[in-house]
Structure formats: structure tokens, C-alpha cells
Amino acid sequence: MMEERKIYIIFSYTGTMFSKLLKFILNDKYVHVSICFDEKLTTVYSFGRKNPKIMFPCGLINEDVKLIGKVFKGSICQVYELKVEEDKYRILKKN
């Protein structure tokens, strides 16, 4: 039996103008998704703003969850913990 590891999927909404537009188009409560590999949510990855205060440029980023809460007051999120097999965990982390 293969060992399991945990990953964390974070669904969020910051209330920015762009996220409001996405929320309207998608008709969903959360419009941003991030992935994390530790339960303290210290290293969070997603596709987003390179600078949280301006919309562009965007790309793959390492998010600072604490900074997001300070910059975007009233942000909401939901965190899901998923168990994955060790080999899948390594592939996700590598990518």
C-alpha cells in the first residue's frame, strides 16, 4: 500500500473589480484557486497577479496568504484537504 500525503486546495474571493467581474460571469462564490503542500498554508501557489496591488502582469506565483488578507479586506476563502498517493504528491510538487 502506498503512503498518502495531504495537499490543500484553497478557493478564494478577494472582492477586487476583476474578481467581481469573474463572480458575475461564473455565478460562483469563489473565483480563484490555489494549491498548498503544508497544513499551515505557508507556501501557496496559483496563477495570479505578480504584484497584488495591480492587475498586470500575471503568471504563476507563490502567494502570501497573510498579505492577501491585509491588501484585500473582506476576502473570503474555503480550504479543502485532500489525501493523495505519494507518487502523485511528488508529481504535483515538482510541477
mmCIF file as gemmi writes it, N, C-alpha and C atoms, coordinates in Angstrom:
data_model
loop_
_atom_site.group_PDB
_atom_site.id
_atom_site.type_symbol
_atom_site.label_atom_id
_atom_site.label_alt_id
_atom_site.label_comp_id
_atom_site.label_asym_id
_atom_site.label_entity_id
_atom_site.label_seq_id
_atom_site.pdbx_PDB_ins_code
_atom_site.Cartn_x
_atom_site.Cartn_y
_atom_site.Cartn_z
_atom_site.occupancy
_atom_site.B_iso_or_equiv
_atom_site.pdbx_formal_charge
_atom_site.auth_seq_id
_atom_site.auth_asym_id
_atom_site.pdbx_PDB_model_num
ATOM 1 N N . MET Axp A 1 ? 0.846 -1.193 0 1 0 ? 1 A 1
ATOM 2 C CA . MET Axp A 1 ? 0 0 0 1 0 ? 1 A 1
ATOM 3 C C . MET Axp A 1 ? 0.884 1.247 0 1 0 ? 1 A 1
ATOM 4 N N . MET Axp A 2 ? 0.552 2.177 -0.857 1 0 ? 2 A 1
ATOM 5 C CA . MET Axp A 2 ? 1.342 3.391 -0.992 1 0 ? 2 A 1
ATOM 6 C C . MET Axp A 2 ? 0.98 4.39 0.098 1 0 ? 2 A 1
ATOM 7 N N . GLU Axp A 3 ? 1.974 5.077 0.589 1 0 ? 3 A 1
ATOM 8 C CA . GLU Axp A 3 ? 1.766 6.103 1.606 1 0 ? 3 A 1
ATOM 9 C C . GLU Axp A 3 ? 0.988 7.278 1.015 1 0 ? 3 A 1
ATOM 10 N N . GLU Axp A 4 ? 0.147 7.904 1.84 1 0 ? 4 A 1
ATOM 11 C CA . GLU Axp A 4 ? -0.617 9.055 1.389 1 0 ? 4 A 1
ATOM 12 C C . GLU Axp A 4 ? -0.046 10.336 1.976 1 0 ? 4 A 1
ATOM 13 N N . ARG Axp A 5 ? -0.162 11.417 1.233 1 0 ? 5 A 1
ATOM 14 C CA . ARG Axp A 5 ? 0.233 12.748 1.683 1 0 ? 5 A 1
ATOM 15 C C . ARG Axp A 5 ? -0.981 13.653 1.549 1 0 ? 5 A 1
ATOM 16 N N . LYS Axp A 6 ? -0.92 14.804 2.161 1 0 ? 6 A 1
ATOM 17 C CA . LYS Axp A 6 ? -2.034 15.75 2.085 1 0 ? 6 A 1
ATOM 18 C C . LYS Axp A 6 ? -1.641 16.965 1.251 1 0 ? 6 A 1
ATOM 19 N N . ILE Axp A 7 ? -2.598 17.428 0.466 1 0 ? 7 A 1
ATOM 20 C CA . ILE Axp A 7 ? -2.462 18.702 -0.223 1 0 ? 7 A 1
ATOM 21 C C . ILE Axp A 7 ? -3.679 19.539 0.161 1 0 ? 7 A 1
ATOM 22 N N . TYR Axp A 8 ? -3.581 20.822 -0.059 1 0 ? 8 A 1
ATOM 23 C CA . TYR Axp A 8 ? -4.652 21.733 0.326 1 0 ? 8 A 1
ATOM 24 C C . TYR Axp A 8 ? -5.035 22.579 -0.883 1 0 ? 8 A 1
ATOM 25 N N . ILE Axp A 9 ? -6.319 22.589 -1.188 1 0 ? 9 A 1
ATOM 26 C CA . ILE Axp A 9 ? -6.855 23.377 -2.279 1 0 ? 9 A 1
ATOM 27 C C . ILE Axp A 9 ? -7.622 24.537 -1.648 1 0 ? 9 A 1
ATOM 28 N N . ILE Axp A 10 ? -7.282 25.752 -2.065 1 0 ? 10 A 1
ATOM 29 C CA . ILE Axp A 10 ? -7.881 26.95 -1.48 1 0 ? 10 A 1
ATOM 30 C C . ILE Axp A 10 ? -8.706 27.664 -2.548 1 0 ? 10 A 1
ATOM 31 N N . PHE Axp A 11 ? -9.984 27.807 -2.286 1 0 ? 11 A 1
ATOM 32 C CA . PHE Axp A 11 ? -10.881 28.572 -3.149 1 0 ? 11 A 1
ATOM 33 C C . PHE Axp A 11 ? -11.068 29.929 -2.479 1 0 ? 11 A 1
ATOM 34 N N . SER Axp A 12 ? -10.909 31.02 -3.242 1 0 ? 12 A 1
ATOM 35 C CA . SER Axp A 12 ? -10.989 32.335 -2.609 1 0 ? 12 A 1
ATOM 36 C C . SER Axp A 12 ? -11.689 33.365 -3.484 1 0 ? 12 A 1
ATOM 37 N N . TYR Axp A 13 ? -12.052 34.454 -2.822 1 0 ? 13 A 1
ATOM 38 C CA . TYR Axp A 13 ? -12.659 35.621 -3.464 1 0 ? 13 A 1
ATOM 39 C C . TYR Axp A 13 ? -12.138 36.841 -2.724 1 0 ? 13 A 1
ATOM 40 N N . THR Axp A 14 ? -11.526 37.786 -3.462 1 0 ? 14 A 1
ATOM 41 C CA . THR Axp A 14 ? -10.916 38.951 -2.822 1 0 ? 14 A 1
ATOM 42 C C . THR Axp A 14 ? -11.765 40.209 -2.873 1 0 ? 14 A 1
ATOM 43 N N . GLY Axp A 15 ? -12.741 40.263 -3.77 1 0 ? 15 A 1
ATOM 44 C CA . GLY Axp A 15 ? -13.587 41.446 -3.871 1 0 ? 15 A 1
ATOM 45 C C . GLY Axp A 15 ? -13.016 42.542 -4.756 1 0 ? 15 A 1
ATOM 46 N N . THR Axp A 16 ? -11.947 42.25 -5.504 1 0 ? 16 A 1
ATOM 47 C CA . THR Axp A 16 ? -11.405 43.241 -6.435 1 0 ? 16 A 1
ATOM 48 C C . THR Axp A 16 ? -12.385 43.416 -7.599 1 0 ? 16 A 1
ATOM 49 N N . MET Axp A 17 ? -12.149 44.45 -8.39 1 0 ? 17 A 1
ATOM 50 C CA . MET Axp A 17 ? -13.03 44.672 -9.55 1 0 ? 17 A 1
ATOM 51 C C . MET Axp A 17 ? -12.995 43.474 -10.495 1 0 ? 17 A 1
ATOM 52 N N . PHE Axp A 18 ? -11.785 42.925 -10.725 1 0 ? 18 A 1
ATOM 53 C CA . PHE Axp A 18 ? -11.667 41.774 -11.618 1 0 ? 18 A 1
ATOM 54 C C . PHE Axp A 18 ? -12.369 40.552 -11.032 1 0 ? 18 A 1
ATOM 55 N N . SER Axp A 19 ? -12.218 40.318 -9.721 1 0 ? 19 A 1
ATOM 56 C CA . SER Axp A 19 ? -12.882 39.156 -9.122 1 0 ? 19 A 1
ATOM 57 C C . SER Axp A 19 ? -14.404 39.336 -9.111 1 0 ? 19 A 1
ATOM 58 N N . LYS Axp A 20 ? -14.867 40.571 -8.992 1 0 ? 20 A 1
ATOM 59 C CA . LYS Axp A 20 ? -16.311 40.828 -9.077 1 0 ? 20 A 1
ATOM 60 C C . LYS Axp A 20 ? -16.837 40.501 -10.468 1 0 ? 20 A 1
ATOM 61 N N . LEU Axp A 21 ? -16.05 40.867 -11.492 1 0 ? 21 A 1
ATOM 62 C CA . LEU Axp A 21 ? -16.434 40.544 -12.87 1 0 ? 21 A 1
ATOM 63 C C . LEU Axp A 21 ? -16.488 39.025 -13.06 1 0 ? 21 A 1
ATOM 64 N N . LEU Axp A 22 ? -15.46 38.334 -12.585 1 0 ? 22 A 1
ATOM 65 C CA . LEU Axp A 22 ? -15.448 36.865 -12.687 1 0 ? 22 A 1
ATOM 66 C C . LEU Axp A 22 ? -16.618 36.248 -11.932 1 0 ? 22 A 1
ATOM 67 N N . LYS Axp A 23 ? -16.893 36.773 -10.757 1 0 ? 23 A 1
ATOM 68 C CA . LYS Axp A 23 ? -18.013 36.255 -9.954 1 0 ? 23 A 1
ATOM 69 C C . LYS Axp A 23 ? -19.328 36.413 -10.711 1 0 ? 23 A 1
ATOM 70 N N . PHE Axp A 24 ? -19.498 37.561 -11.369 1 0 ? 24 A 1
ATOM 71 C CA . PHE Axp A 24 ? -20.704 37.804 -12.155 1 0 ? 24 A 1
ATOM 72 C C . PHE Axp A 24 ? -20.789 36.821 -13.327 1 0 ? 24 A 1
ATOM 73 N N . ILE Axp A 25 ? -19.677 36.663 -14.049 1 0 ? 25 A 1
ATOM 74 C CA . ILE Axp A 25 ? -19.661 35.778 -15.221 1 0 ? 25 A 1
ATOM 75 C C . ILE Axp A 25 ? -19.834 34.316 -14.818 1 0 ? 25 A 1
ATOM 76 N N . LEU Axp A 26 ? -19.111 33.891 -13.795 1 0 ? 26 A 1
ATOM 77 C CA . LEU Axp A 26 ? -19.126 32.485 -13.381 1 0 ? 26 A 1
ATOM 78 C C . LEU Axp A 26 ? -20.308 32.137 -12.483 1 0 ? 26 A 1
ATOM 79 N N . ASN Axp A 27 ? -20.925 33.168 -11.903 1 0 ? 27 A 1
ATOM 80 C CA . ASN Axp A 27 ? -22.017 32.954 -10.96 1 0 ? 27 A 1
ATOM 81 C C . ASN Axp A 27 ? -21.603 31.99 -9.843 1 0 ? 27 A 1
ATOM 82 N N . ASP Axp A 28 ? -20.438 32.277 -9.254 1 0 ? 28 A 1
ATOM 83 C CA . ASP Axp A 28 ? -19.903 31.427 -8.201 1 0 ? 28 A 1
ATOM 84 C C . ASP Axp A 28 ? -19.392 32.292 -7.056 1 0 ? 28 A 1
ATOM 85 N N . LYS Axp A 29 ? -19.352 31.747 -5.87 1 0 ? 29 A 1
ATOM 86 C CA . LYS Axp A 29 ? -18.902 32.48 -4.682 1 0 ? 29 A 1
ATOM 87 C C . LYS Axp A 29 ? -17.393 32.7 -4.7 1 0 ? 29 A 1
ATOM 88 N N . TYR Axp A 30 ? -16.642 31.722 -5.192 1 0 ? 30 A 1
ATOM 89 C CA . TYR Axp A 30 ? -15.182 31.779 -5.216 1 0 ? 30 A 1
ATOM 90 C C . TYR Axp A 30 ? -14.703 31.767 -6.668 1 0 ? 30 A 1
ATOM 91 N N . VAL Axp A 31 ? -13.715 32.607 -6.982 1 0 ? 31 A 1
ATOM 92 C CA . VAL Axp A 31 ? -13.265 32.706 -8.374 1 0 ? 31 A 1
ATOM 93 C C . VAL Axp A 31 ? -11.76 32.486 -8.541 1 0 ? 31 A 1
ATOM 94 N N . HIS Axp A 32 ? -11.075 32.155 -7.463 1 0 ? 32 A 1
ATOM 95 C CA . HIS Axp A 32 ? -9.627 31.941 -7.519 1 0 ? 32 A 1
ATOM 96 C C . HIS Axp A 32 ? -9.305 30.63 -6.813 1 0 ? 32 A 1
ATOM 97 N N . VAL Axp A 33 ? -8.356 29.876 -7.375 1 0 ? 33 A 1
ATOM 98 C CA . VAL Axp A 33 ? -7.977 28.59 -6.788 1 0 ? 33 A 1
ATOM 99 C C . VAL Axp A 33 ? -6.465 28.552 -6.614 1 0 ? 33 A 1
ATOM 100 N N . SER Axp A 34 ? -6.033 28.053 -5.471 1 0 ? 34 A 1
ATOM 101 C CA . SER Axp A 34 ? -4.61 27.918 -5.16 1 0 ? 34 A 1
ATOM 102 C C . SER Axp A 34 ? -4.364 26.515 -4.619 1 0 ? 34 A 1
ATOM 103 N N . ILE Axp A 35 ? -3.099 26.109 -4.628 1 0 ? 35 A 1
ATOM 104 C CA . ILE Axp A 35 ? -2.719 24.81 -4.082 1 0 ? 35 A 1
ATOM 105 C C . ILE Axp A 35 ? -1.601 25.014 -3.064 1 0 ? 35 A 1
ATOM 106 N N . CYS Axp A 36 ? -1.617 24.2 -2.027 1 0 ? 36 A 1
ATOM 107 C CA . CYS Axp A 36 ? -0.619 24.297 -0.968 1 0 ? 36 A 1
ATOM 108 C C . CYS Axp A 36 ? -0.233 22.883 -0.537 1 0 ? 36 A 1
ATOM 109 N N . PHE Axp A 37 ? 1.009 22.744 -0.09 1 0 ? 37 A 1
ATOM 110 C CA . PHE Axp A 37 ? 1.504 21.427 0.298 1 0 ? 37 A 1
ATOM 111 C C . PHE Axp A 37 ? 1.781 21.302 1.791 1 0 ? 37 A 1
ATOM 112 N N . ASP Axp A 38 ? 1.451 22.322 2.583 1 0 ? 38 A 1
ATOM 113 C CA . ASP Axp A 38 ? 1.646 22.215 4.03 1 0 ? 38 A 1
ATOM 114 C C . ASP Axp A 38 ? 0.416 22.739 4.758 1 0 ? 38 A 1
ATOM 115 N N . GLU Axp A 39 ? 0.113 22.13 5.889 1 0 ? 39 A 1
ATOM 116 C CA . GLU Axp A 39 ? -1.136 22.433 6.588 1 0 ? 39 A 1
ATOM 117 C C . GLU Axp A 39 ? -1.185 23.84 7.19 1 0 ? 39 A 1
ATOM 118 N N . LYS Axp A 40 ? -0.044 24.494 7.325 1 0 ? 40 A 1
ATOM 119 C CA . LYS Axp A 40 ? -0.032 25.857 7.849 1 0 ? 40 A 1
ATOM 120 C C . LYS Axp A 40 ? -0.251 26.901 6.75 1 0 ? 40 A 1
ATOM 121 N N . LEU Axp A 41 ? -0.383 26.428 5.515 1 0 ? 41 A 1
ATOM 122 C CA . LEU Axp A 41 ? -0.635 27.281 4.349 1 0 ? 41 A 1
ATOM 123 C C . LEU Axp A 41 ? 0.441 28.364 4.193 1 0 ? 41 A 1
ATOM 124 N N . THR Axp A 42 ? 1.684 27.962 4.399 1 0 ? 42 A 1
ATOM 125 C CA . THR Axp A 42 ? 2.775 28.929 4.305 1 0 ? 42 A 1
ATOM 126 C C . THR Axp A 42 ? 3.277 29.108 2.884 1 0 ? 42 A 1
ATOM 127 N N . THR Axp A 43 ? 3.208 28.073 2.062 1 0 ? 43 A 1
ATOM 128 C CA . THR Axp A 43 ? 3.661 28.165 0.682 1 0 ? 43 A 1
ATOM 129 C C . THR Axp A 43 ? 2.488 27.816 -0.225 1 0 ? 43 A 1
ATOM 130 N N . VAL Axp A 44 ? 1.916 28.84 -0.831 1 0 ? 44 A 1
ATOM 131 C CA . VAL Axp A 44 ? 0.706 28.692 -1.627 1 0 ? 44 A 1
ATOM 132 C C . VAL Axp A 44 ? 1.013 29.102 -3.07 1 0 ? 44 A 1
ATOM 133 N N . TYR Axp A 45 ? 0.6 28.27 -4.02 1 0 ? 45 A 1
ATOM 134 C CA . TYR Axp A 45 ? 0.876 28.52 -5.431 1 0 ? 45 A 1
ATOM 135 C C . TYR Axp A 45 ? -0.421 28.718 -6.2 1 0 ? 45 A 1
ATOM 136 N N . SER Axp A 46 ? -0.374 29.62 -7.198 1 0 ? 46 A 1
ATOM 137 C CA . SER Axp A 46 ? -1.522 29.813 -8.073 1 0 ? 46 A 1
ATOM 138 C C . SER Axp A 46 ? -1.099 30.605 -9.294 1 0 ? 46 A 1
ATOM 139 N N . PHE Axp A 47 ? -2.058 30.842 -10.162 1 0 ? 47 A 1
ATOM 140 C CA . PHE Axp A 47 ? -1.869 31.75 -11.282 1 0 ? 47 A 1
ATOM 141 C C . PHE Axp A 47 ? -2.547 33.038 -10.864 1 0 ? 47 A 1
ATOM 142 N N . GLY Axp A 48 ? -1.79 34.12 -10.799 1 0 ? 48 A 1
ATOM 143 C CA . GLY Axp A 48 ? -2.372 35.37 -10.333 1 0 ? 48 A 1
ATOM 144 C C . GLY Axp A 48 ? -1.471 36.557 -10.586 1 0 ? 48 A 1
ATOM 145 N N . ARG Axp A 49 ? -1.744 37.622 -9.865 1 0 ? 49 A 1
ATOM 146 C CA . ARG Axp A 49 ? -1.013 38.878 -10.007 1 0 ? 49 A 1
ATOM 147 C C . ARG Axp A 49 ? 0.406 38.755 -9.471 1 0 ? 49 A 1
ATOM 148 N N . LYS Axp A 50 ? 1.358 39.267 -10.223 1 0 ? 50 A 1
ATOM 149 C CA . LYS Axp A 50 ? 2.745 39.309 -9.746 1 0 ? 50 A 1
ATOM 150 C C . LYS Axp A 50 ? 2.867 40.334 -8.622 1 0 ? 50 A 1
ATOM 151 N N . ASN Axp A 51 ? 2.067 41.402 -8.695 1 0 ? 51 A 1
ATOM 152 C CA . ASN Axp A 51 ? 2 42.424 -7.656 1 0 ? 51 A 1
ATOM 153 C C . ASN Axp A 51 ? 0.541 42.513 -7.219 1 0 ? 51 A 1
ATOM 154 N N . PRO Axp A 52 ? 0.217 42.211 -5.954 1 0 ? 52 A 1
ATOM 155 C CA . PRO Axp A 52 ? -1.185 42.186 -5.521 1 0 ? 52 A 1
ATOM 156 C C . PRO Axp A 52 ? -1.943 43.497 -5.703 1 0 ? 52 A 1
ATOM 157 N N . LYS Axp A 53 ? -1.22 44.613 -5.814 1 0 ? 53 A 1
ATOM 158 C CA . LYS Axp A 53 ? -1.89 45.909 -5.9 1 0 ? 53 A 1
ATOM 159 C C . LYS Axp A 53 ? -2.276 46.309 -7.323 1 0 ? 53 A 1
ATOM 160 N N . ILE Axp A 54 ? -1.699 45.649 -8.337 1 0 ? 54 A 1
ATOM 161 C CA . ILE Axp A 54 ? -2.042 45.976 -9.719 1 0 ? 54 A 1
ATOM 162 C C . ILE Axp A 54 ? -2.413 44.702 -10.468 1 0 ? 54 A 1
ATOM 163 N N . MET Axp A 55 ? -3.245 44.844 -11.493 1 0 ? 55 A 1
ATOM 164 C CA . MET Axp A 55 ? -3.807 43.685 -12.184 1 0 ? 55 A 1
ATOM 165 C C . MET Axp A 55 ? -2.803 42.94 -13.055 1 0 ? 55 A 1
ATOM 166 N N . PHE Axp A 56 ? -1.879 43.654 -13.691 1 0 ? 56 A 1
ATOM 167 C CA . PHE Axp A 56 ? -0.902 43.014 -14.566 1 0 ? 56 A 1
ATOM 168 C C . PHE Axp A 56 ? 0.502 43.379 -14.127 1 0 ? 56 A 1
ATOM 169 N N . PRO Axp A 57 ? 1.491 42.571 -14.321 1 0 ? 57 A 1
ATOM 170 C CA . PRO Axp A 57 ? 1.489 41.296 -15.042 1 0 ? 57 A 1
ATOM 171 C C . PRO Axp A 57 ? 0.994 40.156 -14.159 1 0 ? 57 A 1
ATOM 172 N N . CYS Axp A 58 ? 0.571 39.088 -14.818 1 0 ? 58 A 1
ATOM 173 C CA . CYS Axp A 58 ? 0.107 37.875 -14.14 1 0 ? 58 A 1
ATOM 174 C C . CYS Axp A 58 ? 0.981 36.704 -14.544 1 0 ? 58 A 1
ATOM 175 N N . GLY Axp A 59 ? 0.909 35.646 -13.761 1 0 ? 59 A 1
ATOM 176 C CA . GLY Axp A 59 ? 1.663 34.438 -14.065 1 0 ? 59 A 1
ATOM 177 C C . GLY Axp A 59 ? 1.612 33.487 -12.888 1 0 ? 59 A 1
ATOM 178 N N . LEU Axp A 60 ? 2.419 32.465 -12.926 1 0 ? 60 A 1
ATOM 179 C CA . LEU Axp A 60 ? 2.499 31.528 -11.811 1 0 ? 60 A 1
ATOM 180 C C . LEU Axp A 60 ? 3.212 32.223 -10.656 1 0 ? 60 A 1
ATOM 181 N N . ILE Axp A 61 ? 2.581 32.174 -9.497 1 0 ? 61 A 1
ATOM 182 C CA . ILE Axp A 61 ? 3.111 32.906 -8.354 1 0 ? 61 A 1
ATOM 183 C C . ILE Axp A 61 ? 3.117 32.055 -7.099 1 0 ? 61 A 1
ATOM 184 N N . ASN Axp A 62 ? 3.91 32.485 -6.155 1 0 ? 62 A 1
ATOM 185 C CA . ASN Axp A 62 ? 3.919 31.944 -4.806 1 0 ? 62 A 1
ATOM 186 C C . ASN Axp A 62 ? 3.19 32.991 -3.969 1 0 ? 62 A 1
ATOM 187 N N . GLU Axp A 63 ? 1.99 32.69 -3.542 1 0 ? 63 A 1
ATOM 188 C CA . GLU Axp A 63 ? 1.159 33.662 -2.841 1 0 ? 63 A 1
ATOM 189 C C . GLU Axp A 63 ? 1.528 33.769 -1.367 1 0 ? 63 A 1
ATOM 190 N N . ASP Axp A 64 ? 1.329 34.949 -0.826 1 0 ? 64 A 1
ATOM 191 C CA . ASP Axp A 64 ? 1.46 35.192 0.603 1 0 ? 64 A 1
ATOM 192 C C . ASP Axp A 64 ? 0.043 35.359 1.141 1 0 ? 64 A 1
ATOM 193 N N . VAL Axp A 65 ? -0.495 34.31 1.739 1 0 ? 65 A 1
ATOM 194 C CA . VAL Axp A 65 ? -1.889 34.309 2.186 1 0 ? 65 A 1
ATOM 195 C C . VAL Axp A 65 ? -2.142 35.435 3.192 1 0 ? 65 A 1
ATOM 196 N N . LYS Axp A 66 ? -1.188 35.697 4.073 1 0 ? 66 A 1
ATOM 197 C CA . LYS Axp A 66 ? -1.362 36.757 5.068 1 0 ? 66 A 1
ATOM 198 C C . LYS Axp A 66 ? -1.414 38.133 4.408 1 0 ? 66 A 1
ATOM 199 N N . LEU Axp A 67 ? -0.616 38.35 3.375 1 0 ? 67 A 1
ATOM 200 C CA . LEU Axp A 67 ? -0.609 39.624 2.664 1 0 ? 67 A 1
ATOM 201 C C . LEU Axp A 67 ? -1.924 39.841 1.933 1 0 ? 67 A 1
ATOM 202 N N . ILE Axp A 68 ? -2.464 38.79 1.348 1 0 ? 68 A 1
ATOM 203 C CA . ILE Axp A 68 ? -3.735 38.901 0.628 1 0 ? 68 A 1
ATOM 204 C C . ILE Axp A 68 ? -4.825 39.397 1.565 1 0 ? 68 A 1
ATOM 205 N N . GLY Axp A 69 ? -4.872 38.852 2.774 1 0 ? 69 A 1
ATOM 206 C CA . GLY Axp A 69 ? -5.868 39.288 3.755 1 0 ? 69 A 1
ATOM 207 C C . GLY Axp A 69 ? -5.695 40.737 4.173 1 0 ? 69 A 1
ATOM 208 N N . LYS Axp A 70 ? -4.463 41.231 4.172 1 0 ? 70 A 1
ATOM 209 C CA . LYS Axp A 70 ? -4.202 42.629 4.542 1 0 ? 70 A 1
ATOM 210 C C . LYS Axp A 70 ? -4.533 43.571 3.389 1 0 ? 70 A 1
ATOM 211 N N . VAL Axp A 71 ? -4.157 43.197 2.166 1 0 ? 71 A 1
ATOM 212 C CA . VAL Axp A 71 ? -4.375 44.053 0.997 1 0 ? 71 A 1
ATOM 213 C C . VAL Axp A 71 ? -5.846 44.067 0.599 1 0 ? 71 A 1
ATOM 214 N N . PHE Axp A 72 ? -6.489 42.908 0.604 1 0 ? 72 A 1
ATOM 215 C CA . PHE Axp A 72 ? -7.878 42.785 0.173 1 0 ? 72 A 1
ATOM 216 C C . PHE Axp A 72 ? -8.765 42.499 1.381 1 0 ? 72 A 1
ATOM 217 N N . LYS Axp A 73 ? -9.169 43.554 2.065 1 0 ? 73 A 1
ATOM 218 C CA . LYS Axp A 73 ? -10.033 43.408 3.241 1 0 ? 73 A 1
ATOM 219 C C . LYS Axp A 73 ? -11.35 42.765 2.833 1 0 ? 73 A 1
ATOM 220 N N . GLY Axp A 74 ? -11.852 41.887 3.659 1 0 ? 74 A 1
ATOM 221 C CA . GLY Axp A 74 ? -13.114 41.228 3.359 1 0 ? 74 A 1
ATOM 222 C C . GLY Axp A 74 ? -12.986 40.024 2.452 1 0 ? 74 A 1
ATOM 223 N N . SER Axp A 75 ? -11.748 39.593 2.191 1 0 ? 75 A 1
ATOM 224 C CA . SER Axp A 75 ? -11.543 38.384 1.375 1 0 ? 75 A 1
ATOM 225 C C . SER Axp A 75 ? -12.15 37.189 2.09 1 0 ? 75 A 1
ATOM 226 N N . ILE Axp A 76 ? -12.641 36.249 1.297 1 0 ? 76 A 1
ATOM 227 C CA . ILE Axp A 76 ? -13.166 35.01 1.872 1 0 ? 76 A 1
ATOM 228 C C . ILE Axp A 76 ? -12.484 33.831 1.188 1 0 ? 76 A 1
ATOM 229 N N . CYS Axp A 77 ? -12.404 32.727 1.91 1 0 ? 77 A 1
ATOM 230 C CA . CYS Axp A 77 ? -11.817 31.535 1.3 1 0 ? 77 A 1
ATOM 231 C C . CYS Axp A 77 ? -12.368 30.283 1.958 1 0 ? 77 A 1
ATOM 232 N N . GLN Axp A 78 ? -12.148 29.193 1.267 1 0 ? 78 A 1
ATOM 233 C CA . GLN Axp A 78 ? -12.531 27.883 1.761 1 0 ? 78 A 1
ATOM 234 C C . GLN Axp A 78 ? -11.364 26.954 1.443 1 0 ? 78 A 1
ATOM 235 N N . VAL Axp A 79 ? -10.938 26.163 2.432 1 0 ? 79 A 1
ATOM 236 C CA . VAL Axp A 79 ? -9.779 25.296 2.267 1 0 ? 79 A 1
ATOM 237 C C . VAL Axp A 79 ? -10.231 23.841 2.343 1 0 ? 79 A 1
ATOM 238 N N . TYR Axp A 80 ? -9.771 23.069 1.354 1 0 ? 80 A 1
ATOM 239 C CA . TYR Axp A 80 ? -10.07 21.636 1.326 1 0 ? 80 A 1
ATOM 240 C C . TYR Axp A 80 ? -8.773 20.859 1.472 1 0 ? 80 A 1
ATOM 241 N N . GLU Axp A 81 ? -8.814 19.847 2.301 1 0 ? 81 A 1
ATOM 242 C CA . GLU Axp A 81 ? -7.672 18.952 2.484 1 0 ? 81 A 1
ATOM 243 C C . GLU Axp A 81 ? -7.938 17.675 1.695 1 0 ? 81 A 1
ATOM 244 N N . LEU Axp A 82 ? -6.982 17.315 0.845 1 0 ? 82 A 1
ATOM 245 C CA . LEU Axp A 82 ? -7.128 16.103 0.046 1 0 ? 82 A 1
ATOM 246 C C . LEU Axp A 82 ? -5.967 15.16 0.31 1 0 ? 82 A 1
ATOM 247 N N . LYS Axp A 83 ? -6.268 13.897 0.399 1 0 ? 83 A 1
ATOM 248 C CA . LYS Axp A 83 ? -5.218 12.889 0.524 1 0 ? 83 A 1
ATOM 249 C C . LYS Axp A 83 ? -4.886 12.371 -0.87 1 0 ? 83 A 1
ATOM 250 N N . VAL Axp A 84 ? -3.592 12.333 -1.177 1 0 ? 84 A 1
ATOM 251 C CA . VAL Axp A 84 ? -3.139 11.822 -2.466 1 0 ? 84 A 1
ATOM 252 C C . VAL Axp A 84 ? -2.014 10.827 -2.229 1 0 ? 84 A 1
ATOM 253 N N . GLU Axp A 85 ? -1.832 9.925 -3.169 1 0 ? 85 A 1
ATOM 254 C CA . GLU Axp A 85 ? -0.746 8.956 -3.06 1 0 ? 85 A 1
ATOM 255 C C . GLU Axp A 85 ? 0.589 9.668 -3.201 1 0 ? 85 A 1
ATOM 256 N N . GLU Axp A 86 ? 1.603 9.112 -2.564 1 0 ? 86 A 1
ATOM 257 C CA . GLU Axp A 86 ? 2.934 9.721 -2.526 1 0 ? 86 A 1
ATOM 258 C C . GLU Axp A 86 ? 3.461 10.07 -3.913 1 0 ? 86 A 1
ATOM 259 N N . ASP Axp A 87 ? 3.303 9.189 -4.883 1 0 ? 87 A 1
ATOM 260 C CA . ASP Axp A 87 ? 3.813 9.475 -6.229 1 0 ? 87 A 1
ATOM 261 C C . ASP Axp A 87 ? 3.088 10.653 -6.869 1 0 ? 87 A 1
ATOM 262 N N . LYS Axp A 88 ? 1.781 10.769 -6.648 1 0 ? 88 A 1
ATOM 263 C CA . LYS Axp A 88 ? 1.009 11.903 -7.183 1 0 ? 88 A 1
ATOM 264 C C . LYS Axp A 88 ? 1.434 13.203 -6.501 1 0 ? 88 A 1
ATOM 265 N N . TYR Axp A 89 ? 1.676 13.122 -5.198 1 0 ? 89 A 1
ATOM 266 C CA . TYR Axp A 89 ? 2.129 14.275 -4.432 1 0 ? 89 A 1
ATOM 267 C C . TYR Axp A 89 ? 3.449 14.799 -5 1 0 ? 89 A 1
ATOM 268 N N . ARG Axp A 90 ? 4.388 13.912 -5.25 1 0 ? 90 A 1
ATOM 269 C CA . ARG Axp A 90 ? 5.693 14.309 -5.79 1 0 ? 90 A 1
ATOM 270 C C . ARG Axp A 90 ? 5.541 14.96 -7.177 1 0 ? 90 A 1
ATOM 271 N N . ILE Axp A 91 ? 4.666 14.408 -8.005 1 0 ? 91 A 1
ATOM 272 C CA . ILE Axp A 91 ? 4.436 14.977 -9.337 1 0 ? 91 A 1
ATOM 273 C C . ILE Axp A 91 ? 3.848 16.385 -9.215 1 0 ? 91 A 1
ATOM 274 N N . LEU Axp A 92 ? 2.845 16.549 -8.355 1 0 ? 92 A 1
ATOM 275 C CA . LEU Axp A 92 ? 2.241 17.863 -8.16 1 0 ? 92 A 1
ATOM 276 C C . LEU Axp A 92 ? 3.262 18.872 -7.657 1 0 ? 92 A 1
ATOM 277 N N . LYS Axp A 93 ? 4.033 18.468 -6.676 1 0 ? 93 A 1
ATOM 278 C CA . LYS Axp A 93 ? 5.024 19.384 -6.095 1 0 ? 93 A 1
ATOM 279 C C . LYS Axp A 93 ? 6.117 19.755 -7.113 1 0 ? 93 A 1
ATOM 280 N N . LYS Axp A 94 ? 6.519 18.798 -7.913 1 0 ? 94 A 1
ATOM 281 C CA . LYS Axp A 94 ? 7.534 19.049 -8.924 1 0 ? 94 A 1
ATOM 282 C C . LYS Axp A 94 ? 7.034 20.061 -9.953 1 0 ? 94 A 1
ATOM 283 N N . ASN Axp A 95 ? 5.781 19.898 -10.363 1 0 ? 95 A 1
ATOM 284 C CA . ASN Axp A 95 ? 5.209 20.791 -11.381 1 0 ? 95 A 1
ATOM 285 C C . ASN Axp A 95 ? 4.852 22.127 -10.81 1 0 ? 95 A 1
